[in-house]
Amino acid sequence: MPYPSLASKLPDVGTSIFSVMTQLAQDSGAINLAQGFPDYDPPRPLLEALARHVLTPGHQQYAPMPGLPRLREAIAAKTARLYHHTPDPATEITVTSGATEALYAVLAAVVRPGDEVLILEPAYDLYAPAVRLQGGVPVYVPLLLPDFRPDWDQVAAALTPRTRLLMLNSPHNPTGATLTPADLDTLAALLRPTPTLLLSDEVYEHMVFDGEPHRSVAGHPELRERAFVLSSFGKTYHATGWKVGYCVAPAALTAELRRVHQFITFSVSTPTQHALADVLPETSLYDALPAFYQQKRDLFRELLSDTGFRLLPVQGAYFQVADYQALAPDLDDETFARRLTQETGVAVVPLSAFYHNRQDHRLVRFCFAKQEATLRAAAERLRHL
């Protein structure tokens, strides 16, 4: 009997732009500033801790479904230190297989067919497909150029009785924009009369520059009562391949998250969790990150100052958005990104990939989470445009 044709649940979704540009970089011998991963190793204490626990008897079997108690306790202590809120390690913290799994599990837990989910664009390309896979309806609200600030009037206009969830991301990927205390207060006022939940993607929480602190939803007493707050050890410790993250949420929301989490990954790598629990109390490892990444931001911006790109402001994360119209005014951003990769030898991501309708503002995104030698080599190639 012939195999029946399979109707795709995401017929309009192809391979991620990050995979596409990374493969193009490999094929072209280009320096990969497209995909958001460092080209340097995690901190030595973390690697040594992992080596110890890999060899520790009993640390090779399943961890508890919500995460190791000692790691959840360390997360609670860190949250209290940074955001003046102590979540209950037993009922309000869940360790996940990266923030990606946490995000998907949240959406699977709370979004029902027909529910609307507000997404501020440009947005990470996982958000909308994950909503649609639950039968939800993405509702897109554009961020305001050139600084990619939320337009709270448009957000208010987009809220309806069907709005189940609003997705927030700060520091923002792809633009590096961050939220202010006034933003959080305004959002709280908008959501106050509604039952709308909040998903706050804060994986770049330790990368905020120019002396500003990260404004976490976990630190806002009103918003955190309706929020899932996501973070990423992979981003914090330069270990994106480890795929360990966590979600902080009130007990009732955490209970729903765990109902789904247990059937996606059940539990996360045990020796990895032990290693993270060992180093998380060493606060200097993440306290140093703002200065570490600001130095890279400042260097990269200086290196690109004579290349013809117009650089947009970067307040956080490790991405630089650039306007290329002075270099190639007639090229759409995807064509420009491909030609830059193949002809100049530097891979970037076109910003239209972060819009559901591929809106083209003639902008591309660089990742500056690279060694200084990598950034200098890329800038040298870009000077020959």
N, C-alpha and C positions, 0 to 999 in steps of 0.2 A: 504494500500500500504506500503510495507516495506520501512523503512528509508534508503536512499541511503548511501553507504559508503562514508566517508569523507576523501579526500586526504589531509593529513596534509601539511601545508605550511612550517613546520619545522620538518620533520619526524625524523631527527637525534638528536633532542634536547629534553632532558628529564628535570626532575626537577633540578633546580639550585643546584650546589654543596654546596652552603651556607645553603640552606634549608635542604639538605640531612644530612650534618654534624651536624647541629643544632638539627635535630630530633634524630640523633644517640646519641648526647650528652644527650638529655633529657631522652632517653630510657636507657642510661647506667649510668645516674647519674654523668656524667663527667662535669668538669669545661669547659665552652665553650669559648675557645680562637680561634674559627674558624670564626664565623661571626663578621663582623666589626661594633660592636656597644658598647657604653660604658655601664658600670653597675653602673653609678652614674647619678645624676639628672642634668638638665640644671641649669644655674645660677638663684639664687633666684629672682633678679629683673625681669627676663624674665617671670618666673612663676607668679609673682605678677601682671605683666602687662597683661598677658593673662587672669587672673582671673578678672581684672577690665573690660577688653573689652568684655568678655563673658557676663557680666552683664550690658553693656552699650546699651541703646535702639538704634536701627538702625544699630548695628554692627553684626546682625545675617543674613543679606541678601547678595546677590551677591556683590562681589567687582568688580571694573572695570576689563575688560578682561586682560589688560596688567599688572595689579597690582595696588594697592593703590598709588595715586600720591605721598603721603608723604613717603611711603616706597621706591619708585623709586628715589625720591630726596635724601633720606638718602644713598641709594646704590651709587648714583652718587658722593656724597660727600666722601664716603669711598673710592671709586675707585680713586678719585683725590688725596686723602691723601696718599694712598699707592703706586699708580702707575703713578701719575703725568699726568693723563688723565681724563678729565671730560666728560663722556658720557651724551648725552641729555636724561633726564629722560622721556621725552615725546615720543621720537622716537627710542631710542637705548637701552632701558632696559625693560626686560619682566620678571615678576615674574611667576614661574612655580611650578607645583606640584612635587617638588624635582628636583635635577639635572637629574634624570632618565627621567622624562617627557621632560625636556629641550632637552636632547640628542636625544630622539626618535623624537621629533618634528623637530629638526634641520635636521635629516636624512630624515624624511618624506617630508620636505619642499624642499630639494635641490638634493636628490639622485633620479635619474631616472633609469628605467630598462637598464641594461648594463653598467652603470657607475661603475668605479672602485673606491674603497675606501681603502686607505692605513692604515693598523693597525699594530702598533708596538707591538710585542709579547715578553713576556707574556702580556696579556691584560684582563681587566675586562670582564667577560663573557657575558655582555649585548651587547657589541659592534657589533660583527659579526652577531648575529641573527637579530638585528635591521637593519643592512645594507641589509641583505638578504630579509627581509620582504618588502623592497622597490624595490626589483628586482635588487639591486646593487650587485657588485662582490667584496667580500673582497680580498685584496691582502696583504699577511702577510710578514712583515719584522722583522726578529728576532733582539732583543736587545742583546748586547754582554755580555756574562758572563765573570768574576764573578760579575761585578759591574753594569750590565744591562744598559750600555751606548748605545745611538743610534749609529749605523753605518751609517753615512751620505752618504757614497759611495753606500751602498746598497739601501738607500732611493732614491738616485738620479737614480740608475739603475731601480728602480721600477716605477718611474714616467713615464707615457705615455700620449698621447693625450686624452685617455679615463679617466684619473685620475680626478675625480670630487672633492674629499675631502681627506684630511689627518687628522687622529685622533691622538691627542697628549694628554698625561696625565702626569702632574707633579704638585706636588709630586706624585709619581707613586704607584698605586695599581696593583700588590701586593708587589713590591720590596722595596719601600721607596726611590728609586733613584730620583734625581732632575736634572733639566736642568741648564746649565750655560749661561751667556750672549753670549759666543762664540757659543753655540748650537743654540740659537735663531738667531744670525747673519748668521750662516751657513744655517739654514733652510730658512731664508728670501732670501738668495742668490739663493738657489735651486728653490724656488717657483716664484721668480721674473719674469722669462720669461714665466710663465704658468698661466692659469686661475684657477688653483687649489685653492679651499677654504680650510679653516683650522677650525677644531673643537678642542678647547683646554679645556680639562676636568681638572679643577683646584679646585676640592672640598676640597682638603687638603691644601689649600693655607696658612693657619695659623699654619701649623705644619712643619716648616723647622728649622733645628737644627744647633748647633755649631756656632751661631752668623751670619749665612748666611741669607740674605733676600730671599723671594720668587721671582723668576723671572717670572713674568706674561707676557703672550702675550699681555695683555691690556696695559702693559708698554712699548711695542716695537712699535714705530710709524709706521713701515712698515707692520709688521705682522698683527696688529690689524685692518688694512683696509680690510682684507680678512677673518677675524676670527669671530667665535662665541666663546665667553669665558664663561664657565659655572662655577657656584659656588653653595655652599650648606649651608644654615643656619642650617640644621640638623647636619652637621659635626661640624660647628663652635660653636654651642651652646649645643652640647651633646644631641640633640633632634632629633634623626634619625626618630622617629615615627611621627614627625610633617609633614615630606615630603614637605618642602618648599625650593626652590632653585631659581636661576635666571640666565638669560643669558644677557650678554652685547655684542652687535654687532652693526656695522654701520647701518644706517637707512634703507638702501635698503635690507640688509640681515634680519634685524629685521622685516621688513614688511612681508617677506616670512615666517619667523618663526611664526608670529602671525596668518597668514592665517591658519596654521595647529593647533596651540595651541588653538584657539577658538573652534575647533571641537574635541579636546581631553578632556580637563578639563574645558574649558572656563575661569574659574577664580579659585583662590585659597582661602582657608578659610579666611574669613574677619577678625574675631577677632585675629587670629594668625598673619596676616599681620600687624594689628595695634600694637600688642605687639612687634613685631620685629622692627617696625618703632620707637617705644619708646626707645628701648635699643641700637639700632645700633649706635647712636651717642656716646654712652659710650664706647669709644675706648679701655679702659683698659680691657674690657671683652675679646677682641680678641688679644690685644697686649700681654697678659699674656700667651697665648696658647703655643708659642714655648718653653718657660721654663717649663711650666706645663707638656707638653708631653715629653720633653727631659729628665726630671727627671724620668718619667715612663720608657722611653727607656733604660736609663742608669741602673736603678734598675733591669729591666728585664734581661738585658744582664749580669749583675753581678750574678743574681740568677741562670742563666743557664750556668754559666762558668764551673761548675763541673758536668754537666749532660751528656757529650759526644757529644752534638750538636756542630757543627761548625757554628758560627753565621756570616752571611754576613753583610756588612756595611748597616747602615740605616741613610739616610740623611734627610728624611721627612716622612710624613704620620704617621700612628700608627700601622705599621706592621713590624714584624721581620721574615725574611726568614732564614731558618736554613738547613744545610746539615746534614743528619742523617746517612751517610754511615758508620761511625765508630760504630754505634749501630746496624744497620741491613743492611749490604751490599747487601744481596740477595733479599730484598723486594722492589717491586715497590712502588712508593710514595702513591698511593691510598690504597694499602694493609696496608702499614705502618700507614697511617693516621687512618684507621678504627681500626687497632689493638691497636694503641695508645689510641684511644678514649675508646674502650671497655675494654682493659686490664689494662691500666694505669690511665684512668680517666681524660684525658686532650684531648679536641677536637681541631684539627687543620685542615687546608685545604691543600690538595696536590697541588703543584704548577702546575702539568700537567693540572689541570682544567682550567688554564689560557692560554692554547695553543690549537689551533684549531685541531691539530693532536695528542693531549694528550702527547706531548713530555715530557719524564720523565728524570729529572736531579737529582733525589734523593733529592728533596728539598720540604720542607713544610713551610706554612705560619702561624705564630702566630699573634694574635691581642693583643697589650698591652694597649689598651684603657680600662683599668680595675682598680678597687681599688687596693691599695697596698696589702691588705689582700688576694684578689683574686690571684694576681700574685705570692705571696709567697706560697699560698696553691698549686697552679699549679706546681711551681718549686719543691716543696717538693715531689709531686707525680712523677715528671719526674726524680728525683734522684734515684728512685727505678726501673728504666728501667732494 
